[in-house]
Amino acid sequence: MKKNIYALILPLVVVSGLVFTNCEIKNETSKKPIPKTLSIAERKAKLKKWEATPDGVKFKNWEMSPRGKKVLAGATKISKNTTMEAVVTSLSLPPGSLLGFGVMARINGDDYILRFEPEKSQLQQLYSLKVNDTIILKSHGVSYAPKYSYPIISGSYVERDNKVLYKRVPRKGGC
């Protein structure tokens, strides 16, 4: 009889110990300080400080170069549009690109990198794109980097021949 009682109490003690330690771990992670947002003056001061670094000087030189001006002008044109018609010009990104899955496309005479974050189920539909395909594109952001000679469009919706090929799935957690 005593052995049965001990056999029932022992797992109870082990499980309660695990639950208790798990609660302590969760409490410790929630005590991290929340980073405060910077004021406009603080952001400007940090930007000035960064511009004095070697990376900041390189970026400023790139912005003033003809290549940088072309990329910035292309990014400005796109940020005003919501739905665009594009022609796929290449199924691969420039050599050395680290952007993940994407294609090159021409929009209103300018070349752009179209970057996607597809789910595995969406890859097959995007692989069906061919050079010279005309697509309807919606983007959720335009960016640029000195490494690339083209503005980078983050695609959120692609349609070809009235058939949806890609629709971005929002990230969970709000970001």
SEVEXPA-932976 format. One record per atom (N, C-alpha, C): atom name; residue number from 0; residue in three letters; x, y, z. Coordinates in Angstrom, 2 decimals, padded with zeros to 5 digits. Each point is the difference from the previous one (the first is absolute). Example, Ala and Ser with C-alpha at 12.3 -4.5 7.8 and 13.67 -1.06 7.14 Angstrom:
2
atom n res px py pz
N 0 ALA 013.19 -005.69 007.80;
CA 0 ALA -000.89 001.19 000.00;
C 0 ALA 000.90 001.20 000.00;
N 1 SER -000.35 001.05 -000.72;
CA 1 SER 000.82 001.19 000.06;
C 1 SER -000.77 001.09 000.73;
//
This chain:
175
atom n res px py pz
N 0 MET 000.83 -001.19 000.00;
CA 0 MET -000.83 001.19 000.00;
C 0 MET 000.87 001.26 000.00;
N 1 LYS 001.06 000.00 000.84;
CA 1 LYS 000.88 001.17 000.06;
C 1 LYS 000.71 000.21 -001.33;
N 2 LYS 000.38 -001.12 -000.63;
CA 2 LYS 000.69 000.12 -001.29;
C 2 LYS -000.91 000.63 -001.05;
N 3 ASN -001.27 -000.33 000.01;
CA 3 ASN -000.94 000.59 -000.95;
C 3 ASN -000.16 001.50 000.23;
N 4 ILE -000.06 000.41 001.25;
CA 4 ILE -000.14 001.41 000.33;
C 4 ILE 001.25 000.76 -000.44;
N 5 TYR 001.17 -000.57 000.29;
CA 5 TYR 001.24 000.64 -000.43;
C 5 TYR 000.09 000.06 -001.53;
N 6 ALA -000.47 -001.05 -000.65;
CA 6 ALA 000.02 -000.04 -001.47;
C 6 ALA -000.93 001.07 -000.59;
N 7 LEU -001.07 000.35 000.68;
CA 7 LEU -000.91 001.05 -000.48;
C 7 LEU 000.51 001.40 000.36;
N 8 ILE 000.63 000.13 001.13;
CA 8 ILE 000.47 001.32 000.46;
C 8 ILE 001.24 000.43 -000.77;
N 9 LEU 000.90 -000.93 -000.32;
CA 9 LEU 001.24 000.35 -000.68;
C 9 LEU -000.24 000.70 -001.34;
N 10 PRO -000.85 -000.53 -000.90;
CA 10 PRO -000.24 000.75 -001.26;
C 10 PRO -000.67 001.36 000.24;
N 11 LEU -000.85 000.07 001.02;
CA 11 LEU -000.64 001.27 000.33;
C 11 LEU 001.03 001.04 000.40;
N 12 VAL 000.98 -000.38 000.79;
CA 12 VAL 001.06 000.92 000.44;
C 12 VAL 000.85 000.42 -001.20;
N 13 VAL 000.34 -000.93 -000.87;
CA 13 VAL 000.82 000.32 -001.16;
C 13 VAL -000.72 000.97 -000.93;
N 14 VAL -001.26 -000.29 -000.29;
CA 14 VAL -000.77 000.86 -000.90;
C 14 VAL -000.18 001.40 000.60;
N 15 SER -000.32 000.08 001.27;
CA 15 SER -000.18 001.31 000.63;
C 15 SER 001.32 000.77 000.02;
N 16 GLY 001.10 -000.68 000.17;
CA 16 GLY 001.31 000.66 -000.05;
C 16 GLY 000.28 000.56 -001.38;
N 17 LEU -000.33 -000.74 -001.05;
CA 17 LEU 000.20 000.48 -001.36;
C 17 LEU -000.89 001.21 -000.30;
N 18 VAL -001.24 -000.06 000.44;
CA 18 VAL -000.92 001.13 -000.22;
C 18 VAL 000.50 001.23 000.73;
N 19 PHE 000.47 -000.17 001.21;
CA 19 PHE 000.48 001.13 000.79;
C 19 PHE 001.23 000.63 -000.66;
N 20 THR 000.96 -000.79 -000.45;
CA 20 THR 001.19 000.56 -000.63;
C 20 THR -000.34 000.66 -001.33;
N 21 ASN -000.96 -000.53 -000.73;
CA 21 ASN -000.42 000.58 -001.26;
C 21 ASN -000.61 001.39 000.23;
N 22 CYS -000.77 000.16 001.06;
CA 22 CYS -000.58 001.30 000.33;
C 22 CYS 001.08 001.02 000.33;
N 23 GLU 001.04 -000.42 000.71;
CA 23 GLU 001.08 000.91 000.35;
C 23 GLU 000.74 000.47 -001.24;
N 24 ILE 000.21 -000.87 -000.96;
CA 24 ILE 000.69 000.36 -001.22;
C 24 ILE -000.83 001.02 -000.78;
N 25 LYS -001.30 -000.20 -000.09;
CA 25 LYS -000.86 000.94 -000.72;
C 25 LYS 000.01 001.36 000.67;
N 26 ASN 000.01 000.04 001.32;
CA 26 ASN 000.01 001.27 000.71;
C 26 ASN 001.31 000.74 -000.24;
N 27 GLU 001.11 -000.72 -000.09;
CA 27 GLU 001.29 000.65 -000.23;
C 27 GLU 000.05 000.65 -001.37;
N 28 THR -000.53 -000.64 -001.03;
CA 28 THR 000.07 000.57 -001.35;
C 28 THR -000.90 001.22 -000.14;
N 29 SER -001.05 000.09 000.76;
CA 29 SER -000.90 001.15 -000.13;
C 29 SER 000.53 001.23 000.72;
N 30 LYS 001.06 -000.15 000.81;
CA 30 LYS 000.55 001.13 000.73;
C 30 LYS 001.00 000.82 -000.81;
N 31 LYS 000.22 -000.36 -001.28;
CA 31 LYS 000.92 000.75 -000.84;
C 31 LYS -000.55 001.40 -000.24;
N 32 PRO 000.87 000.99 000.03;
CA 32 PRO -000.48 001.36 -000.22;
C 32 PRO -000.44 000.20 -001.45;
N 33 ILE -001.04 000.76 -000.18;
CA 33 ILE -000.51 000.31 -001.33;
C 33 ILE 000.80 001.19 -000.53;
N 34 PRO 000.60 -000.14 -001.20;
CA 34 PRO 000.80 001.11 -000.51;
C 34 PRO -000.88 001.22 -000.28;
N 35 LYS 000.48 001.16 000.44;
CA 35 LYS -000.79 001.21 -000.23;
C 35 LYS 000.23 000.51 -001.41;
N 36 THR -001.00 000.66 -000.54;
CA 36 THR 000.14 000.56 -001.34;
C 36 THR 000.78 001.30 000.09;
N 37 LEU 000.78 000.26 -001.02;
CA 37 LEU 000.83 001.19 -000.02;
C 37 LEU -000.78 001.20 -000.50;
N 38 SER 000.32 001.14 000.52;
CA 38 SER -000.63 001.23 -000.48;
C 38 SER 000.62 000.36 -001.35;
N 39 ILE -000.59 000.95 -000.69;
CA 39 ILE 000.49 000.41 -001.31;
C 39 ILE 001.42 000.56 000.12;
N 40 ALA 000.25 000.79 001.02;
CA 40 ALA 001.33 000.57 000.20;
C 40 ALA 001.04 -001.09 000.26;
N 41 GLU -000.38 -001.01 000.79;
CA 41 GLU 000.92 -001.10 000.28;
C 41 GLU 000.28 -000.81 -001.27;
N 42 ARG -001.02 -000.23 -000.81;
CA 42 ARG 000.19 -000.72 -001.26;
C 42 ARG 000.93 000.76 -000.94;
N 43 LYS -000.19 001.33 -000.09;
CA 43 LYS 000.86 000.81 -000.86;
C 43 LYS 001.45 -000.03 000.49;
N 44 ALA 000.18 000.03 001.33;
CA 44 ALA 001.35 -000.06 000.55;
C 44 ALA 000.67 -001.34 -000.30;
N 45 LYS -000.76 -001.09 000.14;
CA 45 LYS 000.55 -001.33 -000.33;
C 45 LYS 000.34 -000.10 -001.47;
N 46 LEU -000.85 000.56 -000.88;
CA 46 LEU 000.25 -000.02 -001.43;
C 46 LEU 001.28 000.77 -000.33;
N 47 LYS 000.17 001.18 000.59;
CA 47 LYS 001.22 000.80 -000.22;
C 47 LYS 001.23 -000.78 000.45;
N 48 LYS -000.11 -000.67 001.14;
CA 48 LYS 001.12 -000.80 000.52;
C 48 LYS 000.32 -001.15 -000.95;
N 49 TRP -001.05 -000.66 -000.54;
CA 49 TRP 000.22 -001.11 -000.92;
C 49 TRP 000.61 000.50 -001.31;
N 50 GLU -000.43 001.17 -000.48;
CA 50 GLU 000.52 000.53 -001.26;
C 50 GLU 001.49 000.29 000.08;
N 51 ALA 000.53 000.17 001.20;
CA 51 ALA 001.43 000.25 000.17;
C 51 ALA 000.81 -001.30 -000.01;
N 52 THR -000.66 -001.15 000.14;
CA 52 THR 000.71 -001.29 -000.02;
C 52 THR 000.38 -000.35 -001.44;
N 53 PRO 000.94 -000.93 -000.19;
CA 53 PRO 000.38 -000.39 -001.37;
C 53 PRO -001.19 -000.51 -000.83;
N 54 ASP -000.89 -000.77 000.63;
CA 54 ASP -001.19 -000.49 -000.73;
C 54 ASP -000.90 001.15 -000.41;
N 55 GLY -000.17 000.97 000.87;
CA 55 GLY -000.83 001.16 -000.31;
C 55 GLY 000.58 000.83 -001.14;
N 56 VAL 001.33 000.16 000.00;
CA 56 VAL 000.67 000.74 -001.08;
C 56 VAL -000.18 -000.73 -001.32;
N 57 LYS 000.17 -001.33 000.02;
CA 57 LYS -000.21 -000.80 -001.23;
C 57 LYS -001.42 000.17 -000.53;
N 58 PHE -000.98 -000.05 000.91;
CA 58 PHE -001.39 000.14 -000.41;
C 58 PHE -000.26 001.38 -000.60;
N 59 LYS 000.52 001.04 000.63;
CA 59 LYS -000.18 001.36 -000.51;
C 59 LYS 000.63 000.14 -001.40;
N 60 ASN 001.19 -000.59 -000.18;
CA 60 ASN 000.65 000.04 -001.31;
C 60 ASN -000.84 -000.74 -001.04;
N 61 TRP -000.57 -001.14 000.39;
CA 61 TRP -000.85 -000.75 -000.91;
C 61 TRP -001.24 000.81 -000.37;
N 62 GLU -000.61 000.68 000.98;
CA 62 GLU -001.19 000.82 -000.27;
C 62 GLU 000.29 001.10 -001.02;
N 63 MET 001.20 000.56 000.02;
CA 63 MET 000.36 001.09 -000.90;
C 63 MET 000.48 -000.50 -001.36;
N 64 SER 000.31 -001.28 -000.12;
CA 64 SER 000.47 -000.55 -001.28;
C 64 SER -001.16 -000.11 -000.98;
N 65 PRO 000.29 -000.04 -001.31;
CA 65 PRO -001.08 -000.16 -001.00;
C 65 PRO -000.80 -001.29 000.23;
N 66 ARG 000.67 -001.07 000.36;
CA 66 ARG -000.68 -001.27 000.26;
C 66 ARG -000.96 000.13 001.18;
N 67 GLY 000.45 000.63 001.08;
CA 67 GLY -000.84 000.20 001.18;
C 67 GLY -001.19 000.90 -000.29;
N 68 LYS 000.23 001.06 -000.77;
CA 68 LYS -001.09 000.91 -000.35;
C 68 LYS -001.06 -000.71 -000.84;
N 69 LYS 000.45 -000.89 -000.91;
CA 69 LYS -000.94 -000.75 -000.83;
C 69 LYS -000.85 -000.93 000.86;
N 70 VAL 000.63 -000.69 000.94;
CA 70 VAL -000.73 -000.93 000.89;
C 70 VAL -000.99 000.77 000.86;
N 71 LEU 000.43 001.11 000.58;
CA 71 LEU -000.89 000.79 000.85;
C 71 LEU -001.18 000.58 -000.79;
N 72 ALA 000.25 000.43 -001.23;
CA 72 ALA -001.09 000.52 -000.84;
C 72 ALA -001.00 -001.10 -000.31;
N 73 GLY 000.49 -001.21 -000.30;
CA 73 GLY -000.88 -001.13 -000.27;
C 73 GLY -000.83 -000.38 001.21;
N 74 ALA 000.60 000.05 001.17;
CA 74 ALA -000.72 -000.32 001.24;
C 74 ALA -001.08 001.04 000.27;
N 75 THR 000.28 001.25 -000.29;
CA 75 THR -000.98 001.07 000.20;
C 75 THR -001.20 -000.17 -000.92;
N 76 LYS 000.25 -000.40 -001.25;
CA 76 LYS -001.10 -000.20 -000.95;
C 76 LYS -000.95 -001.09 000.48;
N 77 ILE 000.54 -001.07 000.50;
CA 77 ILE -000.81 -001.15 000.39;
C 77 ILE -000.77 000.26 001.28;
N 78 SER 000.56 000.70 000.93;
CA 78 SER -000.67 000.18 001.29;
C 78 SER -001.33 000.75 -000.15;
N 79 LYS -000.20 000.69 -001.12;
CA 79 LYS -001.25 000.72 -000.22;
C 79 LYS -001.09 -000.90 -000.56;
N 80 ASN 000.38 -001.11 -000.62;
CA 80 ASN -000.98 -000.89 -000.64;
C 80 ASN -000.41 -001.12 000.94;
N 81 THR -001.22 -000.45 -000.12;
CA 81 THR -000.45 -001.14 000.79;
C 81 THR -000.12 -001.25 -000.85;
N 82 THR -000.68 000.08 -001.14;
CA 82 THR -000.13 -001.13 -000.91;
C 82 THR 000.75 000.35 -001.28;
N 83 MET 000.88 -000.89 -000.43;
CA 83 MET 000.84 000.29 -001.16;
C 83 MET -000.03 -001.17 -000.98;
N 84 GLU 000.26 000.31 -001.24;
CA 84 GLU 000.16 -001.02 -001.02;
C 84 GLU 001.50 -000.15 -000.24;
N 85 ALA 000.49 -001.23 000.03;
CA 85 ALA 001.43 -000.25 -000.16;
C 85 ALA 000.21 -001.11 -001.02;
N 86 VAL 001.17 000.02 -000.62;
CA 86 VAL 000.41 -001.04 -000.94;
C 86 VAL 001.22 -000.70 000.59;
N 87 VAL -000.06 -001.31 000.15;
CA 87 VAL 001.11 -000.76 000.56;
C 87 VAL 001.14 000.00 -001.01;
N 88 THR 001.19 000.45 000.42;
CA 88 THR 001.15 000.06 -000.90;
C 88 THR 001.02 -001.09 000.27;
N 89 SER 000.03 -000.52 001.23;
CA 89 SER 000.94 -001.07 000.35;
C 89 SER -000.58 -000.80 001.15;
N 90 LEU 000.25 -001.29 -000.02;
CA 90 LEU -000.51 -000.87 001.06;
C 90 LEU 001.01 -000.19 001.13;
N 91 SER 001.13 000.67 -000.10;
CA 91 SER 001.01 -000.08 001.06;
C 91 SER 000.39 001.40 000.43;
N 92 LEU 000.48 000.09 001.21;
CA 92 LEU 000.44 001.29 000.54;
C 92 LEU 001.46 000.24 -000.38;
N 93 PRO 000.50 001.23 000.18;
CA 93 PRO 001.40 000.28 -000.33;
C 93 PRO 000.95 -000.93 000.76;
N 94 PRO 001.17 -000.30 -000.57;
CA 94 PRO 000.97 -000.89 000.67;
C 94 PRO 000.37 000.54 001.38;
N 95 GLY 000.11 -000.90 000.96;
CA 95 GLY 000.36 000.38 001.36;
C 95 GLY -001.16 000.51 000.83;
N 96 SER -001.19 -000.06 -000.53;
CA 96 SER -001.18 000.50 000.70;
C 96 SER -000.36 -000.90 001.18;
N 97 LEU -000.38 000.61 001.11;
CA 97 LEU -000.39 -000.72 001.20;
C 97 LEU -001.43 000.34 000.40;
N 98 LEU -000.87 000.21 -000.97;
CA 98 LEU -001.36 000.45 000.27;
C 98 LEU -001.02 -001.13 000.08;
N 99 GLY 000.42 -001.24 -000.22;
CA 99 GLY -000.96 -001.09 000.01;
C 99 GLY -000.59 -000.18 -001.39;
N 100 PHE -001.29 -000.36 -000.06;
CA 100 PHE -000.64 -000.23 -001.29;
C 100 PHE -000.41 001.32 -000.63;
N 101 GLY 000.28 000.15 -001.29;
CA 101 GLY -000.41 001.20 -000.69;
C 101 GLY 000.25 -000.09 -001.49;
N 102 VAL -000.47 001.00 -000.72;
CA 102 VAL 000.19 000.10 -001.44;
C 102 VAL 000.32 001.46 -000.33;
N 103 MET 000.49 000.22 -001.22;
CA 103 MET 000.22 001.35 -000.49;
C 103 MET -001.20 000.37 -000.87;
N 104 ALA -000.42 001.26 000.08;
CA 104 ALA -001.16 000.44 -000.77;
C 104 ALA 000.19 001.45 -000.46;
N 105 ARG -000.68 000.35 -001.07;
CA 105 ARG 000.04 001.37 -000.52;
C 105 ARG -001.37 000.62 000.21;
N 106 ILE 000.00 001.17 000.64;
CA 106 ILE -001.23 000.74 000.26;
C 106 ILE 000.21 001.41 -000.54;
N 107 ASN -000.84 000.40 -000.93;
CA 107 ASN 000.09 001.34 -000.62;
C 107 ASN 001.41 000.31 -000.50;
N 108 GLY 000.67 -000.97 -000.61;
CA 108 GLY 001.31 000.22 -000.60;
C 108 GLY 001.17 -000.13 000.95;
N 109 ASP -000.21 -000.19 001.29;
CA 109 ASP 001.08 -000.15 000.97;
C 109 ASP 000.03 -001.43 000.52;
N 110 ASP 001.22 -000.51 000.26;
CA 110 ASP 000.16 -001.36 000.52;
C 110 ASP -000.03 000.00 001.53;
N 111 TYR -000.60 -001.05 000.55;
CA 111 TYR -000.14 -000.15 001.45;
C 111 TYR 000.23 -001.45 000.39;
N 112 ILE 000.37 -000.19 001.25;
CA 112 ILE 000.06 -001.34 000.59;
C 112 ILE -001.33 -000.22 000.72;
N 113 LEU -000.72 -001.06 -000.35;
CA 113 LEU -001.22 -000.37 000.72;
C 113 LEU 000.36 -001.11 000.97;
N 114 ARG -000.19 000.26 001.27;
CA 114 ARG 000.37 -000.93 001.05;
C 114 ARG -001.26 -000.52 000.66;
N 115 PHE -000.02 -001.32 000.26;
CA 115 PHE -001.17 -000.62 000.62;
C 115 PHE 000.42 -000.81 001.21;
N 116 GLU -000.92 -000.16 000.93;
CA 116 GLU 000.19 -000.89 001.15;
C 116 GLU -001.10 -001.06 -000.07;
N 117 PRO 000.11 -000.92 -000.95;
CA 117 PRO -001.11 -000.94 -000.20;
C 117 PRO 000.01 -001.15 000.99;
N 118 GLU -001.19 -000.51 000.24;
CA 118 GLU -000.15 -001.26 000.72;
C 118 GLU 000.35 -001.10 -001.00;
N 119 LYS 000.30 -001.19 000.49;
CA 119 LYS 000.37 -001.10 -000.91;
C 119 LYS -001.11 -000.28 -001.00;
N 120 SER -001.25 000.14 000.41;
CA 120 SER -001.12 -000.27 -000.90;
C 120 SER -000.08 001.02 -001.13;
N 121 GLN 000.58 001.20 000.19;
CA 121 GLN -000.08 001.05 -001.01;
C 121 GLN 001.17 -000.05 -000.98;
N 122 LEU 001.04 -000.74 000.32;
CA 122 LEU 001.18 -000.03 -000.85;
C 122 LEU -000.31 -000.53 -001.40;
N 123 GLN -000.77 -001.06 -000.09;
CA 123 GLN -000.28 -000.62 -001.30;
C 123 GLN -000.68 001.00 -000.94;
N 124 GLN -000.92 000.80 000.52;
CA 124 GLN -000.68 000.98 -000.84;
C 124 GLN 000.97 001.09 -000.47;
N 125 LEU 000.93 000.41 000.88;
CA 125 LEU 000.97 001.02 -000.40;
C 125 LEU 001.02 -000.56 -000.99;
N 126 TYR 000.32 -001.28 000.13;
CA 126 TYR 000.92 -000.63 -000.95;
C 126 TYR -000.60 -000.07 -001.40;
N 127 SER -001.31 000.14 -000.13;
CA 127 SER -000.64 -000.06 -001.32;
C 127 SER 000.21 001.29 -000.80;
N 128 LEU 000.55 001.04 000.62;
CA 128 LEU 000.29 001.24 -000.72;
C 128 LEU 001.05 -000.25 -001.07;
N 129 LYS -000.14 000.68 -001.12;
CA 129 LYS 000.96 -000.11 -001.10;
C 129 LYS 000.44 001.41 -000.41;
N 130 VAL 001.13 000.08 -000.67;
CA 130 VAL 000.49 001.28 -000.50;
C 130 VAL -001.04 000.55 -000.98;
N 131 ASN -000.22 001.30 000.06;
CA 131 ASN -000.96 000.75 -000.82;
C 131 ASN -001.46 -000.19 000.44;
N 132 ASP -000.25 -000.67 001.11;
CA 132 ASP -001.35 -000.06 000.55;
C 132 ASP -000.39 001.38 000.52;
N 133 THR -001.22 000.39 -000.27;
CA 133 THR -000.53 001.25 000.55;
C 133 THR -000.79 -000.34 001.25;
N 134 ILE 000.33 000.66 001.10;
CA 134 ILE -000.65 -000.28 001.28;
C 134 ILE -000.55 001.30 000.59;
N 135 ILE -000.99 -000.16 000.85;
CA 135 ILE -000.52 001.11 000.80;
C 135 ILE 000.61 -000.19 001.39;
N 136 LEU 000.58 001.05 000.52;
CA 136 LEU 000.79 -000.08 001.23;
C 136 LEU -000.49 001.03 001.01;
N 137 LYS -000.08 -000.40 001.24;
CA 137 LYS -000.21 000.92 001.13;
C 137 LYS 001.17 -000.21 000.94;
N 138 SER 000.48 001.10 000.55;
CA 138 SER 001.15 -000.11 000.90;
C 138 SER -000.35 000.55 001.37;
N 139 HIS 000.77 -000.44 001.00;
CA 139 HIS -000.19 000.54 001.34;
C 139 HIS 001.25 000.74 000.47;
N 140 GLY 000.93 000.19 -000.89;
CA 140 GLY 001.19 000.75 000.38;
C 140 GLY 001.02 000.06 -001.12;
N 141 VAL 000.76 001.08 -000.01;
CA 141 VAL 001.10 000.17 -000.95;
C 141 VAL 001.23 000.34 000.80;
N 142 SER 001.10 -000.66 -000.32;
CA 142 SER 001.25 000.28 000.70;
C 142 SER 001.14 000.05 -001.01;
N 143 TYR 001.17 000.31 000.47;
CA 143 TYR 001.17 000.05 -000.86;
C 143 TYR 001.23 -000.24 000.86;
N 144 ALA 001.08 -000.39 -000.66;
CA 144 ALA 001.26 -000.24 000.68;
C 144 ALA 001.12 000.28 -000.99;
N 145 PRO 001.11 000.53 000.47;
CA 145 PRO 001.12 000.29 -000.91;
C 145 PRO 000.51 -001.24 -000.73;
N 146 LYS -000.24 -001.17 000.55;
CA 146 LYS 000.46 -001.24 -000.63;
C 146 LYS -000.72 -000.27 -001.33;
N 147 TYR -001.23 000.49 -000.15;
CA 147 TYR -000.81 -000.31 -001.17;
C 147 TYR -000.17 001.23 -000.88;
N 148 SER -000.05 -000.23 -001.30;
CA 148 SER -000.18 001.09 -000.97;
C 148 SER -001.46 000.29 -000.29;
N 149 TYR -000.90 -000.64 000.73;
CA 149 TYR -001.43 000.14 -000.24;
C 149 TYR -000.73 000.17 001.33;
N 150 PRO -001.12 000.75 000.00;
CA 150 PRO -000.84 000.04 001.20;
C 150 PRO -000.61 -001.38 000.24;
N 151 ILE -000.30 -000.29 001.26;
CA 151 ILE -000.53 -001.31 000.39;
C 151 ILE -001.45 000.18 000.42;
N 152 ILE -000.90 -000.66 -000.71;
CA 152 ILE -001.43 000.07 000.31;
C 152 ILE -000.38 -001.27 000.75;
N 153 SER -000.60 000.15 001.16;
CA 153 SER -000.51 -001.15 000.75;
C 153 SER -001.43 -000.24 -000.44;
N 154 GLY -000.20 -001.08 -000.73;
CA 154 GLY -001.31 -000.29 -000.57;
C 154 GLY -000.98 -000.51 001.02;
N 155 SER -001.25 000.43 -000.12;
CA 155 SER -001.04 -000.51 000.89;
C 155 SER -001.12 -000.69 -000.78;
N 156 TYR -000.01 000.20 -001.34;
CA 156 TYR -001.06 -000.61 -000.82;
C 156 TYR 000.48 -000.04 -001.44;
N 157 VAL -000.15 -001.16 -000.65;
CA 157 VAL 000.34 -000.14 -001.41;
C 157 VAL -001.12 -000.72 -000.71;
N 158 GLU -000.39 000.55 -001.14;
CA 158 GLU -001.07 -000.58 -000.80;
C 158 GLU 000.47 -000.08 -001.45;
N 159 ARG -000.30 -001.12 -000.68;
CA 159 ARG 000.30 -000.15 -001.42;
C 159 ARG -001.23 -000.60 -000.68;
N 160 ASP -000.46 000.63 -001.04;
CA 160 ASP -001.19 -000.46 -000.74;
C 160 ASP -001.20 -000.19 000.92;
N 161 ASN -000.23 000.97 000.88;
CA 161 ASN -001.11 -000.02 000.96;
C 161 ASN 000.05 -001.19 000.96;
N 162 LYS 001.17 -000.58 000.18;
CA 162 LYS 000.18 -001.09 000.94;
C 162 LYS 001.04 000.42 001.05;
N 163 VAL -000.36 -000.10 001.27;
CA 163 VAL 000.90 000.39 001.08;
C 163 VAL 001.11 -001.04 000.13;
N 164 LEU 001.25 000.46 -000.15;
CA 164 LEU 001.15 -000.88 000.15;
C 164 LEU 000.58 000.08 001.41;
N 165 TYR -000.12 001.16 000.62;
CA 165 TYR 000.62 000.19 001.32;
C 165 TYR -000.79 001.04 000.78;
N 166 LYS -000.23 -000.30 001.25;
CA 166 LYS -000.60 000.95 000.93;
C 166 LYS 000.73 -000.14 001.31;
N 167 ARG 000.60 001.09 000.46;
CA 167 ARG 000.82 -000.03 001.22;
C 167 ARG -000.83 -000.35 001.21;
N 168 VAL 000.54 -000.89 000.82;
CA 168 VAL -000.62 -000.36 001.25;
C 168 VAL 000.64 000.86 001.08;
N 169 PRO -000.78 000.83 000.70;
CA 169 PRO 000.59 000.86 001.04;
C 169 PRO 000.66 -000.82 001.09;
N 170 ARG 001.07 000.52 000.53;
CA 170 ARG 000.71 -000.69 001.07;
C 170 ARG -000.85 -000.03 001.25;
N 171 LYS 000.15 -001.06 000.76;
CA 171 LYS -000.72 -000.09 001.25;
C 171 LYS 000.77 000.74 001.08;
N 172 GLY -000.69 000.58 000.93;
CA 172 GLY 000.65 000.75 001.06;
C 172 GLY 000.00 001.50 -000.25;
N 173 GLY -000.57 000.44 -001.10;
CA 173 GLY -000.14 001.43 -000.23;
C 173 GLY 001.14 000.67 -000.69;
N 174 CYS 001.10 -000.67 -000.28;
CA 174 CYS 001.13 000.66 -000.66;
C 174 CYS 000.29 -000.64 -001.33;
//
